[in-house]
Amino acid sequence: MDIRIGHGFDVHALAEGLRLVLCGVEIEHTKGCVAHSDGDVAIHAICDALLGALALGDIGKLFPDTDAKYKGIDSRRLLKEVVDIVTDKGYSISNIDCTIAMQRPKLRPHIDLMRERLSEVIGIPADRISVKATTTERLGFEGREEGVSATAVTILIKA
């Protein structure tokens, strides 16, 4: 059995008046992610984890921010393309664990819906997808509310 582990990390600056989308869920907030796409930092980290497990580079290699066709794109579409690559390579996704770091807003009320949205795109049960949120106790760029970061890990299995 071939087992692969992947790790992903992404960061986006926050700015007033932009949409905040995390794990495919739009969250009401005064700030949103500055990005070429919809700025879904969590999905970007998950994509990087999946691609990394297969040694295929990162999301920027596959979907460059210099390409106009990705301007404002829903990151769930990018995730679906990455999942299709994983499947085409003969792997299945065992599980995903993602952590989002930002000071505000509180994300706990949105986590169940985030897991459901990811499950719909990835095609694995929500109980195999963990989404956690943390603050940085007002430290660093997340704590100053200048940006948001996300990490993700995944296990892929090829039988």
N, C-alpha and C positions, 0 to 999 in steps of 0.2 A: 504494500500500500504506500502510495506517495502522498505525503502530508506536507503542505506548505503553510508558512506563517507570514503574514504581511503586516506592516505597520505604516500608517499614514499620518501626516500632520499638515495642517493648513492654518493660515492666518488671514484675516481681512481687517482693514481699518473700518471704523464706524464713523458715519457722518449724519448730521441732522437731515431729516426729510426723506431718507431713503427707506425702502422696504427691508424688513428683517425677516429672512426666510431661513429656517433651520430644519433639516431633515424633511424638507418638503412642506413644512407648515409655516404659513405667514403668521408672525407674532406681532401684535400691536406694541409699538415702541416709538419713541421720538427719534431714534437713530436706526440706521440700517447699514448693511455692508457695502463698501465701495468695491466694485468689481466689474469685470467685463460681462460676466454672466449674471445670474440672479444673486450671486455671492453666498450661496449656501455652503458655508465653511465646513459643516459637518459632513455633508455628502461629498465634498471635495476630499476630505480626509479619508472617507471610506473608499472612494475611488482609488486614491493613492495606496491604501492598504491592499486592495484587491490586485491592482497592477503590480505592486511591489512583491507580492507573494509569487507572482509569475515572472519576476525580473523583466517587466515590460516598461520600465520607466515610471513616469508620473503623469498626472492629469494634464499638465502643461505641454507635455510631448504629444499627447493624443489629441487634445483640444486646445490649441494655442490661442492665447488672448489677442493675438495679432490677426486672427481670422474673423472677419465680420459676421460669418454665419453663426458664431457663438455669442454675439452681442445680445445680452438680456435673456439668454436661453434658460429654461427651467432645468436646473441641475439634475432633476430626476431623469431627464432624457439622457444626460451624460452617464448617469449611473446605470441606466438600462443598457446602454451600449457596452459599458465595462462588464456588466454581468453577462452579456451575450458573449463577449470575448472569453471570459472564464469558462463558460459552458462549452464554447467551441473548442477550447483546449482540453476538454474532457474532465474538468474539475467540477465539484459541487462545493457550495459554500456551507461549511458546518455552522459557523456562528460569526457574529460581528459584535464588537464592543467599542463604543464611541463615547468620548468625554468632551463636553463643550465647556470652555472656560470664559465666563464673562460676568461682570459685576451685576448688571441689571439688563433686562427684567428677570424676575424669578422664572425659571423654566419648568419647574416641577409640574405645574398645571398642564403643560403641553406634551410631556414626555410620552404618555400612552398613545396619543395621536401620532407623534413622531415615529414611534415604533411601528404603528399600523401602516403609515405611509411608506416607510422603508420596506416593510414586509411585502406590500403590494408590488413594489418595483423589483425587489430582489428575488421574490418567489420562495422565500423560506418563512416558516412561522415566526410570528412576533416574539415568541418565547425563546428564540435563538438570536434575538437582536437586543442588545443592551444599549440604552442611551442614558448617560448620566450628565449632570450639570454641576458645576462648581464655580465658586467665586475665587478670587485670588486674594481675598481679605484686603481689598483696596491697594494691593501691590501690583507693580508693573503696568503695562499698557492696558491689560484687561481691567485691572482694578481702578485705573484712572478713566475707564470707559472710552478709551481711544480705539480699542479694537477687540476682536473676539478670536479665540483660537479653538481648534479641535484636534483631537488625536483619535485614531481608530486602529484597532487590530482585528485581524481575521484569520481563520484557519480554513484552508481549502483542502479537499480530499479528492484524490484520483484513485479509483479502485482498480 
